[in-house]
Amino acid sequence: MSTVIRISDRLAEEAKTRSKVEHRSMTSQLEYWATIGKAAEENPDLPFSFIKETLLAMAEMKDAPKEEYTFG
Protein backbone atom coordinates (compact mmCIF):
# COMPACT_ATOMS: atom_id res chain seq x y z
CA MET A 1 0.00 0.00 0.00
CA SER A 2 1.30 3.44 -0.80
CA THR A 3 0.23 6.77 0.59
CA VAL A 4 0.97 10.23 -0.75
CA ILE A 5 2.58 12.52 1.82
CA ARG A 6 3.89 16.07 1.66
CA ILE A 7 7.44 16.83 2.71
CA SER A 8 9.48 19.99 2.54
CA ASP A 9 11.40 20.81 -0.62
CA ARG A 10 14.61 20.79 1.43
CA LEU A 11 14.02 17.26 2.74
CA ALA A 12 13.07 16.07 -0.75
CA GLU A 13 16.31 17.47 -2.19
CA GLU A 14 18.38 15.89 0.58
CA ALA A 15 16.68 12.54 -0.01
CA LYS A 16 17.20 12.83 -3.76
CA THR A 17 20.91 13.55 -3.32
CA ARG A 18 21.47 10.82 -0.74
CA SER A 19 19.44 8.28 -2.71
CA LYS A 20 21.86 8.60 -5.63
CA VAL A 21 24.83 7.93 -3.35
CA GLU A 22 23.12 5.00 -1.62
CA HIS A 23 21.69 3.56 -4.88
CA ARG A 24 18.11 3.75 -3.63
CA SER A 25 15.01 5.43 -4.95
CA MET A 26 14.06 8.67 -3.25
CA THR A 27 11.08 6.88 -1.67
CA SER A 28 13.31 4.08 -0.38
CA GLN A 29 15.70 6.64 1.09
CA LEU A 30 12.87 8.33 2.99
CA GLU A 31 11.60 4.95 4.19
CA TYR A 32 15.13 4.09 5.36
CA TRP A 33 15.41 7.34 7.29
CA ALA A 34 11.97 6.79 8.84
CA THR A 35 12.88 3.25 9.89
CA ILE A 36 16.17 4.38 11.47
CA GLY A 37 14.45 7.30 13.19
CA LYS A 38 11.65 5.11 14.55
CA ALA A 39 14.14 2.56 15.89
CA ALA A 40 16.25 5.32 17.46
CA GLU A 41 13.19 6.89 19.08
CA GLU A 42 12.10 3.53 20.49
CA ASN A 43 15.65 2.74 21.73
CA PRO A 44 17.18 6.06 22.83
CA ASP A 45 20.18 4.49 24.58
CA LEU A 46 21.38 2.54 21.51
CA PRO A 47 23.99 4.14 19.23
CA PHE A 48 23.10 4.81 15.61
CA SER A 49 25.70 2.35 14.32
CA PHE A 50 24.18 -0.47 16.41
CA ILE A 51 20.67 0.29 15.14
CA LYS A 52 21.89 0.44 11.54
CA GLU A 53 23.83 -2.84 11.77
CA THR A 54 20.91 -4.58 13.49
CA LEU A 55 18.47 -3.50 10.77
CA LEU A 56 20.96 -4.65 8.13
CA ALA A 57 21.35 -8.05 9.80
CA MET A 58 17.57 -8.45 10.03
CA ALA A 59 17.20 -7.66 6.31
CA GLU A 60 19.97 -10.11 5.41
CA MET A 61 18.32 -12.86 7.46
CA LYS A 62 14.99 -12.19 5.79
CA ASP A 63 16.51 -12.42 2.29
CA ALA A 64 18.86 -15.36 2.97
CA PRO A 65 17.94 -18.83 1.79
CA LYS A 66 16.57 -20.96 4.61
CA GLU A 67 17.77 -24.46 5.42
CA GLU A 68 17.03 -26.83 8.22
CA TYR A 69 19.69 -27.03 10.95
CA THR A 70 20.74 -30.53 11.98
CA PHE A 71 22.18 -30.94 15.46
CA GLY A 72 25.28 -33.07 16.04
C-alpha atoms as an extended CHARMM CRD file, in Angstrom:
* protein
*
        72  EXT
         1         1  MET       CA              0.0000000000        0.0000000000        0.0000000000  PROA      1               0.0000000000
         2         2  SER       CA              1.3000000000        3.4450000000       -0.8000000000  PROA      2               0.0000000000
         3         3  THR       CA              0.2270000000        6.7750000000        0.5850000000  PROA      3               0.0000000000
         4         4  VAL       CA              0.9740000000       10.2280000000       -0.7510000000  PROA      4               0.0000000000
         5         5  ILE       CA              2.5790000000       12.5250000000        1.8240000000  PROA      5               0.0000000000
         6         6  ARG       CA              3.8900000000       16.0660000000        1.6580000000  PROA      6               0.0000000000
         7         7  ILE       CA              7.4440000000       16.8280000000        2.7140000000  PROA      7               0.0000000000
         8         8  SER       CA              9.4790000000       19.9950000000        2.5440000000  PROA      8               0.0000000000
         9         9  ASP       CA             11.4040000000       20.8070000000       -0.6230000000  PROA      9               0.0000000000
        10        10  ARG       CA             14.6070000000       20.7910000000        1.4270000000  PROA      10              0.0000000000
        11        11  LEU       CA             14.0200000000       17.2630000000        2.7360000000  PROA      11              0.0000000000
        12        12  ALA       CA             13.0710000000       16.0660000000       -0.7540000000  PROA      12              0.0000000000
        13        13  GLU       CA             16.3060000000       17.4710000000       -2.1880000000  PROA      13              0.0000000000
        14        14  GLU       CA             18.3840000000       15.8890000000        0.5810000000  PROA      14              0.0000000000
        15        15  ALA       CA             16.6830000000       12.5360000000       -0.0090000000  PROA      15              0.0000000000
        16        16  LYS       CA             17.1960000000       12.8310000000       -3.7590000000  PROA      16              0.0000000000
        17        17  THR       CA             20.9070000000       13.5540000000       -3.3230000000  PROA      17              0.0000000000
        18        18  ARG       CA             21.4730000000       10.8180000000       -0.7430000000  PROA      18              0.0000000000
        19        19  SER       CA             19.4370000000        8.2790000000       -2.7100000000  PROA      19              0.0000000000
        20        20  LYS       CA             21.8550000000        8.6000000000       -5.6330000000  PROA      20              0.0000000000
        21        21  VAL       CA             24.8300000000        7.9350000000       -3.3550000000  PROA      21              0.0000000000
        22        22  GLU       CA             23.1150000000        4.9990000000       -1.6170000000  PROA      22              0.0000000000
        23        23  HSD       CA             21.6940000000        3.5610000000       -4.8830000000  PROA      23              0.0000000000
        24        24  ARG       CA             18.1130000000        3.7490000000       -3.6300000000  PROA      24              0.0000000000
        25        25  SER       CA             15.0090000000        5.4270000000       -4.9450000000  PROA      25              0.0000000000
        26        26  MET       CA             14.0550000000        8.6660000000       -3.2470000000  PROA      26              0.0000000000
        27        27  THR       CA             11.0780000000        6.8790000000       -1.6720000000  PROA      27              0.0000000000
        28        28  SER       CA             13.3060000000        4.0830000000       -0.3810000000  PROA      28              0.0000000000
        29        29  GLN       CA             15.6980000000        6.6410000000        1.0910000000  PROA      29              0.0000000000
        30        30  LEU       CA             12.8690000000        8.3280000000        2.9870000000  PROA      30              0.0000000000
        31        31  GLU       CA             11.5960000000        4.9450000000        4.1890000000  PROA      31              0.0000000000
        32        32  TYR       CA             15.1260000000        4.0850000000        5.3590000000  PROA      32              0.0000000000
        33        33  TRP       CA             15.4140000000        7.3420000000        7.2950000000  PROA      33              0.0000000000
        34        34  ALA       CA             11.9670000000        6.7880000000        8.8390000000  PROA      34              0.0000000000
        35        35  THR       CA             12.8850000000        3.2470000000        9.8870000000  PROA      35              0.0000000000
        36        36  ILE       CA             16.1680000000        4.3780000000       11.4660000000  PROA      36              0.0000000000
        37        37  GLY       CA             14.4450000000        7.2980000000       13.1890000000  PROA      37              0.0000000000
        38        38  LYS       CA             11.6460000000        5.1110000000       14.5490000000  PROA      38              0.0000000000
        39        39  ALA       CA             14.1380000000        2.5600000000       15.8850000000  PROA      39              0.0000000000
        40        40  ALA       CA             16.2500000000        5.3240000000       17.4580000000  PROA      40              0.0000000000
        41        41  GLU       CA             13.1900000000        6.8880000000       19.0850000000  PROA      41              0.0000000000
        42        42  GLU       CA             12.0960000000        3.5250000000       20.4950000000  PROA      42              0.0000000000
        43        43  ASN       CA             15.6490000000        2.7350000000       21.7330000000  PROA      43              0.0000000000
        44        44  PRO       CA             17.1800000000        6.0620000000       22.8330000000  PROA      44              0.0000000000
        45        45  ASP       CA             20.1850000000        4.4860000000       24.5770000000  PROA      45              0.0000000000
        46        46  LEU       CA             21.3820000000        2.5400000000       21.5120000000  PROA      46              0.0000000000
        47        47  PRO       CA             23.9940000000        4.1370000000       19.2270000000  PROA      47              0.0000000000
        48        48  PHE       CA             23.0990000000        4.8120000000       15.6110000000  PROA      48              0.0000000000
        49        49  SER       CA             25.6990000000        2.3510000000       14.3220000000  PROA      49              0.0000000000
        50        50  PHE       CA             24.1850000000       -0.4730000000       16.4100000000  PROA      50              0.0000000000
        51        51  ILE       CA             20.6730000000        0.2870000000       15.1420000000  PROA      51              0.0000000000
        52        52  LYS       CA             21.8910000000        0.4410000000       11.5380000000  PROA      52              0.0000000000
        53        53  GLU       CA             23.8270000000       -2.8430000000       11.7740000000  PROA      53              0.0000000000
        54        54  THR       CA             20.9060000000       -4.5790000000       13.4900000000  PROA      54              0.0000000000
        55        55  LEU       CA             18.4660000000       -3.5050000000       10.7740000000  PROA      55              0.0000000000
        56        56  LEU       CA             20.9550000000       -4.6450000000        8.1330000000  PROA      56              0.0000000000
        57        57  ALA       CA             21.3490000000       -8.0500000000        9.8010000000  PROA      57              0.0000000000
        58        58  MET       CA             17.5690000000       -8.4480000000       10.0250000000  PROA      58              0.0000000000
        59        59  ALA       CA             17.1970000000       -7.6620000000        6.3060000000  PROA      59              0.0000000000
        60        60  GLU       CA             19.9730000000      -10.1100000000        5.4070000000  PROA      60              0.0000000000
        61        61  MET       CA             18.3230000000      -12.8600000000        7.4560000000  PROA      61              0.0000000000
        62        62  LYS       CA             14.9850000000      -12.1940000000        5.7920000000  PROA      62              0.0000000000
        63        63  ASP       CA             16.5070000000      -12.4240000000        2.2940000000  PROA      63              0.0000000000
        64        64  ALA       CA             18.8600000000      -15.3590000000        2.9680000000  PROA      64              0.0000000000
        65        65  PRO       CA             17.9370000000      -18.8330000000        1.7900000000  PROA      65              0.0000000000
        66        66  LYS       CA             16.5750000000      -20.9580000000        4.6150000000  PROA      66              0.0000000000
        67        67  GLU       CA             17.7680000000      -24.4580000000        5.4190000000  PROA      67              0.0000000000
        68        68  GLU       CA             17.0330000000      -26.8270000000        8.2220000000  PROA      68              0.0000000000
        69        69  TYR       CA             19.6890000000      -27.0330000000       10.9510000000  PROA      69              0.0000000000
        70        70  THR       CA             20.7420000000      -30.5310000000       11.9780000000  PROA      70              0.0000000000
        71        71  PHE       CA             22.1830000000      -30.9370000000       15.4630000000  PROA      71              0.0000000000
        72        72  GLY       CA             25.2780000000      -33.0680000000       16.0360000000  PROA      72              0.0000000000
